[in-house]
């Protein structure tokens, strides 16, 4: 049993988990009973689900030494696209599949530009950030697409026992990618690419394909999050997802993923996402001015990255 726990939780992740526990206790006390209500816990778990899917994809990309700045805009674009499919009469399963396929193609676009055309990840994903956001607005003329089928809306609003369906989907994704990164050849190759790309290439690893797949997974999960958010809101809104890429990167970095590549775990990212979501929820419950929310989250990211740099130097 101890060996299994050691494989799942490293010392570093245990420290992050301890920080989450301390944060939960502090927020519970400070919020004076508002935090531990069933409604609020459900809201936190949904937020964890939406951010967590993004953070898992971001984790894979960052481990390879890249970065994806587009998830927030992909959420808006795919949310609008799936809504337009549904409004045109496409069945819910097909509309979801078509939207996810488009998401994967966006990731393929990123991967090809990064690996074949040698465009820096920062540039191509920053370009998509603008293109996808503009595309969502252009398709709808800035208006939300509402009146979606109840069967679709249930994807974002339904719960199983006390767990929201989006959170259950996140748990499935977590288990899948935890196994993928820790117990498969694919995972070992992704870490090798991030650790030393040239050494990985010389050892026979298809570096380009590995990086392309990670960008495709990142965009796919962003699209899935966009679909779930559209279902929860009951509409595809071109303005949703603003700065969500910051939360995705924050969840990964706080969870121990190194922005220098080659290091990080899916479990750590999940804990980091919980920390970000609980922190956001605490700021709302404590009625902190919304202008300070991004300042607080940005400061946490800076601290996490600085500690990572200092740890590597030491």
Secondary structure, 3 states (H helix, E strand, C coil): CHHHHHHHCCHHHHHHHHHHHHHHHHHHHHCCCCCCCHHHHHHHHHHHHHHHHHHHHHHHHHHCCCCCCCHHHHHHHHHHHHHHHHHCCCCHHHHHHHHHHHHHHHHHHHHHHHHCCCCCHHHHHHHHHHHHHHHHHHHHCCCCEECCCHHHHHHHHCEECCEEHHHHHHHHHHHHHHHHHHHCHHHHHHHHHHHCHHHHHHCCCCHHHHHHHHHHHHHHHHHHHHHHHHHHHCEECCCCCCCHHHHHHHHHHHCCCCCCCCCCCHHHHHHHHHHHHHHHHHHHHCCCCHHHHHHHHHHHHHHHHHHHHHHHHC
